[in-house]
């Protein structure tokens, strides 16, 4: 953000919340409004975000038993 501000751009920091099942909180709507997305454009963007989060959550769940993800017991 600082680098963007130094270049003369306006910046905003938005923390947004999307649940693991793809539910978008009001923070996502505030972000979309701030960037000027309205109507169908906003609806499509939120739907895409929701689907991406739901897919990513599903992917993580299906790979929860991956041995390479286990915490290392090596204390070196």
N, C-alpha and C positions, 0 to 999 in steps of 0.2 A: 504494500500500500504506500509506504513511504517513497519508494522509487517512482511510482505513478504520480504521486503528489508533486514530487520534484520536477516531473515532466510537464506539470501544469494541468493534469487531469483531475477531475473530481472523483473521489472514491467513496465507497460505502462498504462497511463490513456487515454482512448479514449472517447471522447464525440461523440456520433453518433446521427443522426437525421433521423427519419422515420415519414412521414406524417400520418395523421389519416386515409387516404385511402390506406396506405401501401406502398407509394412511398419511396424508400430508397435513401438517398442522397449519394454523393461521399464519405462522411465520413465512411459509412458502407463498401464501397469498400476498402478504405484505411485500415480499421480494418481487413478485411478478408485477404488482402495481407500481413499485418504485422504478422498475426498468421499462415501464410503459406497455407491458403486455395486457391486452384486454380481450374480452369476449372469447371467441373460438380459439384464438392464438394462445391465450392463457390456459384454456381448458386442455388443449392438446399438449402443451408443455408440461402441465401438472400430471396429466395422464402418463406421459412418457417417463417422467421422473418417478412416479409411483410404480410403474412396471419395472423400471430398472432396479429400484430398491428391492422390490419383491423378488425379482430374479436373482439378484446378488445374495439376498438372505437365503434363498432356497439353495443356491450353489454352495454357500458356506455350510449349511445344515447337512447337505448330502456328503460333504467331505470332512465332516467332523471327526471321523475316525482315522484320518490320514496320519500315519506314523511320523512323517516329516514335520508335522505341526506340533508334535508333543514337546513339552519343555525338556530341555536337556538336563540330564542328571550329572553331567560332567562338570566338575567344579574347578577345572584347571584355569 
